Amino acid sequence: MSLSPRASIWSRAAPGLSLMILAPLLAEVLPGETRFSSIFVLPVEICVWGGGAVFIRYSIRRWRLGWRNMLFLALALAIAEECLIQQTSLAPLVIQLKGQVYARAFGVNYVYLLWALVYESVFVVFAPVYLAELIFQRRRDGLWLGKISRIVLAVVFTLGSFLAWFSWTQIARPKVFHVPAYNPPLPAVAIAVAIIVALIFCALGPFQQSLAKPAAPLKPPPPWLIGAAACVWATLWFVLVLLAFGIAPQFPPAVAMGVGILLAAAILYLLPRWTAHPSWGDGHQFATIFGVILGSMLLSFVGFIGSLPADLYFKIGIDAFAVVLLIALGRRLRQV
């Protein structure tokens, strides 16, 4: 749907701005990664996560690409965050629930890295993009970015990435968590950059149309069942990060990796095939998004045991408000 030339700049920008807010909201705020006591970091998260999600969506819609292309770009963004910007998968974790280092080898927190790559792909890119397109149904085929807005967003993303790096590596780690400063070794940085470039090249380069081919269709279950399965999947994925933080140091890391890979493989095998089937509709899409958001919100309350009351009350309030808005969106979609 094209907008009238008289449409206000805010009307034109609404979908993109909404996606910029949804990305950190789904990935950081609703699960409680960003709490009320640290809500001041939200603008930086909007710049990095939101800017990255908008750029990825623009690329996919601009060149009419598919889910594999989006996945490759989402993984590139996640690797940039984990290895270059905040370096949380390379630096020793600041959270060690039992005071023991868990699943770290060759300078990599490998269980945490697996969790982060999938989590950030799902909750920073896929879920926010498809939720925004449900909210703005009539503009879901639009690019949501013009030439000037792309330049502005590139500057915002770059500035946000620098602020995220500086605030975490130079301030939070040494002054808040009281752990030694960490500088990733040059080979690790070089490998991360090479992987990011390779992923972007595969997604947008000469192989883009090969990746864009749809998966073989598979008839999807009813929406309620998909939503329930998505909720269970998101809950299990949160358990993986608890293991990465060392909640059960005796649990074999190889088993954690194996279970994580199986969970990731399940959605990679099923969801693309379900979405390629003619019977897949907005109801299925909404149920999937609602399910993963609900699962990520519910079990993450475990992390608020003994937390500041303001943080707990904020999470209860923001999560409840999000559920109300999602239910309202679901009702609106049923009436369309």
N, C-alpha and C positions, 0 to 999 in steps of 0.2 A: 504494500500500500504506500503510495507516495503522498507526502504531505503538501498542503497548500503553501505557496511561497510566502503567504502571510502568517504562517504558523510561527509562533514565538520561538526564540532560540532555546528556551527551556523545554518546550514541547518536543523539539527535535532532539534535544540532548537527553530527554527523560529515560529512554531505554538503556543507553550506554551508561549514564550516571547510576541508574538503578543496579545494573550489573556490577559496576565498580563497588557498590556498597554491599551487594549480596555476597560477593566472593569472600571478603573477610568475615562477614556476618555468619555465613554458614560454616566456614572453616575455623574461625577463631572465637567469635563471641558466643554463639549459641552452645557450642560444646564446653565453653568455659576456659578455653586456652587463653583468651584475653578476658581478664576479670574487671570488675568495677574499679578495683584499686590500680589497675594498669590500663584503663580505657584511654589514657592519653596517647597510647601507641596506635590507636585505630586509624588516624589520618595517614600514618606511614603505611599501614597494612592496606588501606584503600589504594594508595599509590602503587604499591608493588603487586599485591594479589589482584586488586581490581583492575589496574592498568594492564597487567598481563592477560587476565581473562578477556578483556575487551579486545585486545590486539589479536588474541588467538581466535576469538569468534569472528572478527573482521576477516582474517585470512581465510578461514573456512568458508564463509559466505561469499567472499569476493571471488574466489576461484572454484566455488561449488565442489568442495572437497568432502571427505567422509570422516567417519569416526576414527579410523586409524591415523589419519593426518592430525586430527585433534588430539589424539592420545600422544603422538610423538611430540607435538608442541607443548602439551601439558607436562610431559616428562622433562622436556628441556627446561621449562620454567621451574619445576620442582628441583632439578639438579642444580640450577643456578642458585636457588634459595639454600639448598642443603650444603653445597660445597663452596660457593663463592660469596654469597651475600651474608648469611648468618652462620654458615659453616657448621651447623648443628650435627650433621652426620659425620663430620671429620673430627671436630673437637671433642674431648671427653665430655660426656653428658653432665650437666649441672644437677640433674635430678637422679639420685641413686637411692631408691626407696629403702633398701636394706643396707646401704653403705658399701655396696660391692659393685665393681665394674662388671657389666654383663654384656656378652656377645660383642666384644670388640677385638678386631684383629686387623693387622696391616694398616693401622691408623684409621679404621672405619668402624663406626657403630652399625654393624651390618643388619641386625634385626630392626633397629630404629630406621635405618635408611630404607629398607623394604617397606616398612609401615608408612614412612613419609612420602615416598614416591607415589604409592597408590592413594593414600589419603588426600594428598594435595591435588592429584589429578582429578579425583572424584569431587572433593568439596570446594576446591578453588576454581575448577574449570567446568567440568561436566554438569554437576548439579546446578550451580548458579546460572550457567548459560541457558540450560533448558528450562529452568524456573523463570528466568527473565523472559524467555520467548513465550511461555504460557501466560505471563502477566500481560505482555504486549503482543497478543495474538495477531492483531491486524498488521503488525510491523515485524513479524518474526522473520520475514525474508529480506528485510533491509540490512544495510551494512552497519548502521548506527555510528559511523565515523566518516567525516569529510577530510579534506586535505589539511585544513588548518587544525582541526581537532586531533588528527594523527600526530602532527608536529608537537602540539601542546602536550598530548598524552605521552609521547616519547620523552619529553623533558621531565614530566611529572614522574614517570616510571624510573628514569635514571636517578633523579634526585631522591626519590623514595628509597631506591635500592641502596644508595650511599648512606642515607640516614639510618636505614635498618641495619646495615653493616656496622656503622659507627656506634649506634646506641647499644647494640648487643655485644659486639666484641670488645669495644673500648670502655663501655660504661657498665652495662648490666653484669657481665661475667666477673670482672675484677672488683666492682664496687658494691654490687647487690648480692651476688652469689659467693663472692670472696674466693674465687678460683683463679688459678694463674691464667694470664693472658695466653692466647693460642694463636699461632701463626701457621697456617697449613703449609706443608712442604710444597715446593715448586712442582715436583712431578705430579702430585695430587691435583693441584690447580690446573696443570696442563692437560691431564687426562680428563678432568671435568669439562674444560673448555672444548676439548676435541669431541667429547660425547655430545655436548650441547649443539655444536656446529653440525655434527653428523645427523642428529635428530631433526634439526631444522632443514637441512639439505634434503633429507629423505621426505619430509612432510611437504615441502614447498618447491623442491627442485624437479628434475626430470622424471622422478618416480612418483610424482604426486597423484597422477591419474590411476596408476596401478594400485596405490594404497586406497584410493577413493572408491574402488569397486565394492558394492554392498556384499554383505555376508549372505550365505545361503539361508533363506527364510525358514523359520521354525515357529509354529503356531504358539502364541504366548498364553500362559494361564490367565485366569480372570484378574482384573486389577487388584482386588483385595488380597489375593494370594501373593501377587508380586510385591505389594506393599509390605506384607508381613515378612516375606523372605528378605526384602531389602532392609527391614528393621533388624532382623536377626543378623544379617551380614555385617551391618554397621556396628552392632554391639560386639560381635566377635572381633572385628577389626580394632576396636578400642582395647580389647583384652591384649592384643598384640603389642600395643605401645606400653601397656602396663608391664608386660614381660620385658620389653626393651629397657624400661626404667628399673628393672631388677626387683620386681615385686616378689618373684620366686626364683632366687639365684640358683636353686638346685634344678630348675627346669632346663632340660637340654636345649641349647640354642639351635641345634640342627632340627629338632622337632618343631620349634617355633618357626623357623624358616620354612620348613616343609608345609606346615599348616597355612602359613601366610601365602605361600605360592599357590597352594590349592584354592584358597579363597579368592585370590586375584584371578586365577585361571577360570574359576567358575563364572565370574561376571564377564570376563573377556569372551568366553565361549557362548554364554546364553544371551546376554543382553543384545549384542549386535544382531543375532539371528532373530530374536523376538521383534526388535524394532524394524527389521526388514520385511516382516510379514504384513500383508495387507490389513489384517485385523487389528494391528497395533494402532492405538489412538491416543488422544490427549489424556484420557482417563488412565491408561497404563503409564504414561509418562509422569502424570501427577502422582500416582500411587508410588512409583519408584522413588521419586524425589522426596515425597512425604515420609516414606519408610526409612530412607537413609538418614534424613534429618532427625527424625524421631529417635532412631537407634543411637545416633551420636549424642543426642541431648540427654537421654535417660541414664545410660551407664556412666557417663562422665560426672554424674553427681558423686561418684565414689571419690573423685579427686577433691571434693569440697569438705571432706571429713576434717574437722578441726580448723577450717578456714575462717577468715574474717566474716562476721555476720553480714556485713554490707555486701561482700562478694556473693555469699549464698543467696541472699534475698534478691540481689540483682539478677542472678542466674534464673531463679524461680520466676521472677517477673518477666524477663525478656523471653524466656522459653515459652511461658504460658501465652504471652502476646503473639509470639511467632506461630504457635499452634492455632490460635484463633484466626489469624490472618490466612494461614494455609487452609483451614476449613472453609473460610469465606471464599477463597479462590477455587477450591474444589466444587463448591456449590455453584459458583458462577460458570465454571466449565461445564457442569451438567446441564445448565440451562441453554447453552449455546447450541 
